[in-house]
Every structure is written in structure tokens, then in C-alpha cells.
Amino acid sequence: MTGPTIDALFRARAALTPEAPALADAVNRSSFTDGRVHRLTYAQADRAVTAIAARLRSMGLSSDATVGIQLPNVAENILVLLAVLRAGMIAAPLPLLWRRADAVAALARIGTKALITCGRVGTFNHAQFAMSVAADVFSVRYVCAFGQNLPDGIVPLDDLIAAEDGDRGRPADRQDADDADTRLAAITFEVGESGIVPVARSHRELLAGGMAWRAKLR
């Protein structure tokens, strides 16, 4: 028996309650990263997810390509994760404070094709950090980022949240099948005796983890 994917559940909620609040940034966002404080409804978030997914596909990334994500706790982090899934790709979120050697080792081991980050975290130039990581990982073809004053060679993404509906594309080959049990959604990382170990996660595993966390908050 299979169930809906994370993206299918999100799209269903967006269709049911499009004007309900979906994502909200911390009011002190400007103290740790660039960008305005986002307050997005489900409809707005859904459009942004589609736009980001379309951009990833337009860059030539294929279904099941692995995309590294290293972002602070802002709205873009959630939007990118959902967009990677909507594009039929595999998300690989990285701890924000990982050292360069750790990020390189993890991304190289899973054959990462793209890395998405932000311009800065505090006073640290995280976009430049991502470029240095990508330079050491042969498989990485693109580095994308949100933020200001990005280094040359980075694909900017800020416009995809601010764009009007008419400027938004549709991602090709969107994964609509109810295959939460079998479809790989993400790769997370654990640290064992042998070093950093990638762990494949299905949609159902991520949903189960989210439900368990939600239960603890009640």
C-alpha cells in the first residue's frame, strides 16, 4: 500500500486553503541573512515552489539528480526542499555549520549535481564558501543562491519568490504518483566511526518523522 508524496500533500493543502498562512520568517531575519521577512500564504508558497522547480529543470538537471541544500532557518529553506521534490529530484540538506572538508566529503560521496545556499550567514560569506566546496566536488555543475552581492558564477534565485505569476514556468515531469513508500525523497547524513555516512530517506520516512515531532509539541 502506497501513500501520497510530500509534494502531493503540500499541493493538496494549497488547493484546499490557498490563503491560509504557510511560512513566516523570524522578525530578526536581517540580523543573520539577506532578504526581506517573508509572510507567505499556501498559494504564494506553492507558486514559489513551482518557480524554483522549473528553474532547476531549465538548468538541465534531470529527475533523481541530487541537490545539496545549505540554508539557514528561513522560508527559502522550506521552499527549496519542496521545489527539489516537485522537480523529481533528491534533496540533500547539509548542516549549516559544517566545515568545508565535511561538506565536500558528503556531497562527493552522493554525486551531488547542484548546491543551493545563501549569500551570507551573519558576517560569513556563505555563497563564497559554497563556491569553494563546489570547486572540490567534481560532480557539482551549478551553485545557486538567495541573497545580495553574489559571486560570479552563482545562479541567483531571489527573483523566483518575487516574480509575478505570469513569469513562472512549470517544472517538467512533475512527480504526481503516490509512491511515498518507494520514491527516494532525501539523503541525510550521520557521523559514524568510518566518518560521514549518507542515509537514503523515502517520503514516508520523512512524513513519519514530521508527525512524530508534531506529536511531541502537543
N, C-alpha and C positions, 0 to 999 in steps of 0.2 A: 504494500500500500504506500503510495506516494502522497506528498502534500505540496502546497504552493511554495515557491521560492520567496526569498526576502523581497525581491523587487516586485513580484506579483502581489504580495501583501501590501507593500507600500502604495502601489498604483491603485489597488482596491480602496485603500483608505483615502487617497487623494480624490478618487472619484466620488466617494460617499460624503466626505466632509471637506470640500476644497478650500473653504475659507477658514477652517479651524487652524489655530497656531500649530506649527510643526517644529520649527527650530528658532532658538533665540540665543544670541551671543551674550557673554558677560558684558556688563556695562563698562568695565575697565579694559576692554579688548585692546585699545590703542596703547596700553602700557606694555604689552608683550608681543604684539604683532601688528602688521599693517591691515588696512581695510576698515570699512565702516562697520558699525554694530548692526548685524542682520537680525531682522524680525520677519521670518518667512512663514506664510501660510502653506498648507499642503499643496495647493495649486502652484504657488510660486516655487516651492522646493522641487516639485515634480518637473516643472519646466526647466529648471536649472540642471537637474539630473539628466534630462534628455539632451540638453545642450552640451554638457560635458561629455556624455557618452558618444555623441555624434562627433565631437572634436577628436576624441581618441580614435574612433574608427576612420576618420578622414586622414589621420596621420599614417594610416596603413597598418595599424596594429590589428592582428587577427583575433578571432574567437579563441579563448583559452590562453591568450597571452597573459603573462604575469606582470602586474603593475605594482611597483613599490609605492607606499604612501607614508610620508613622514611629515605630519602636520600637528600643530597644537590643537587644543580642545576648542575649536571654533566650528561654525556652521559648515565651512568648506570641507572639513574632515568627513562629516557625515555625507555631504553631497557627493564627494568624490568616491567614497566607498560604494554608495548606491549606483553611481554612474558606471563604475567599473563592472559591477554585476549586471547592470542593464545592457552594457555593451557585449555581454557574454564572456568577459574576461575574468581573471582571478586576482583578487586583492591580496596584497602582502603588506599589512601595516607594520611599521617599524617603530620601536620606542624612540621618542623624540630626543632623548639624551644619549643615545648610542654613540660611541666613538666611531671614527672613520673606519678603522680596521674591522669593527664588528659589522657595520653596515655593508662594507664591501664583501666580507665573507658570506653573509646571509644572502645578499642579492645575487652574488655569483653562483651560489650553490643551487638556486632555483631558476636560473636562466632568465632573470628579470629583463623585460623589454623596455620599460619606461619607469620613471621615477617622478612622483608628484610631491611638491613641497611648497614652502612659502618663502617670501623674501627675507624675513628676519624673525628671530625669536629673541625678544629682549634686544640687546645690542649686538647679538651674534648674527652674522650674515649667513643665514641658513641656505639661501639659494646658491651661494658660492660653495658652501660645504657639499651640497648635492652635486654640483658640477664636478667637484674633486672626487667624489665617490663614483660617479658615472664614468669618469676617466679611467678608473681602475677596474671596472666591470665590463668586460668585452661585449656582453650581450645587450647592454643598455643602449637603445637607439635615441631616446628622447628624454629630456628633463623638462618638466612643466612646473609652473609655479604661480601662486597668487601673490600679489604684493607689488611694491614700488621699486624703482631703480634696480630692475633685474639684470643680471649679467647677460652679455651677448650669447646667443645660442639657446637660451631658455624659451620655451613656448609659454606665453602669458595666458592666463585663464580668467582673470578678473572680469573680462567683458562678457563672459557666458552667464554670469549672475545678473548683470545689469542690462543685458540685451533685451530688446522688445521681442514679443512672441514671434513676429514675422521673421526675425533674424535667426531663429533657432531651427536646426536641422533635426532629422530623425536618425537615430542610430540604426545601422543595417543589422539584419539578423538578430533582432532582439530576442532574448530567450524567454518565451512565454510558457514553455512546457512546465507542467507540475512535476518536477523531478528533484524535490528538496532532499531526498534520501541519497541520490546518486551523483548529483551535479556538484562539482567542487566549487566552493564559493571563495575561500580564502586560504592563505597559508600563514600560520602564526609561527612563532619561534620560541623554543625553550632552550635553556642552557644546561647541558649535562656534562658528564665527565670528559666526553670527547669534544666538547665545545658547543657551538650553536647548532641546534637541530631543528629543521623545518618540519612542521606538522600540518598535514592537509586537513581542512575542515569543510564539511558539507553544509549546505543551507540549513538542514535540520539541526546540526550540531550547534551552529551559531544561534538559531532561534531558541533552542533549549537552554543555552547559556544565558540568553537575554531574559527568558522567562524566569529562570532561577534567581537572577539578580533582582528582577522586579518583585519577586515574592519576598525577598529579604527586606525590601524597602517598605513593605506593608506593615 
